[in-house]
Amino acid sequence: MEKKNLFGKCPYVTAQKVLTGKWSMYILYLLSKGPVRFNALQREMPEEMTHTTLSRQLKTLEEEGLIVRKEYQQIPPKVEYSLSEIGEKFKAVLSVLETWGNAYIQYLQEKQAESLAGRI
């Protein structure tokens, strides 16, 4: 039986493939606030995020068309990242994910409280 290639046909498979990378959604969230320089992005990332990993993730998001890299011809060099037109449309998704994420955090806290109460 031939496997189906659903990329570009199924919205869920397409979104999942485009948003690969452990930090892609968090980077898109940070860029949703406006253009950000590389070092500022790196300061916002968790400690385990290396310079190389961030560079790779940004390059992938740029190749996928979700972000734009703008290089200024000056010394010292300046590079800014921002959401592309299609990346801007992802802001609505980020808003819904934030709502769901907060609800899930509350669920986890309630579950932990119940677990602690059961031990007493």
Sequence and secondary structure as in RCSB ss.txt:
>XXXX:A:sequence
MEKKNLFGKCPYVTAQKVLTGKWSMYILYLLSKGPVRFNALQREMPEEMTHTTLSRQLKTLEEEGLIVRKEYQQI
PPKVEYSLSEIGEKFKAVLSVLETWGNAYIQYLQEKQAESLAGRI
>XXXX:A:secstr
      TTTSHHHHHHHHT STTHHHHHHHHTTS EEHHHHHHHS TT  HHHHHHHHHHHHHTTSEEEEEE SS
S EEEEEE HHHHTTHHHHHHHHHHHHHHHHHHHHHHHHHHHHH 
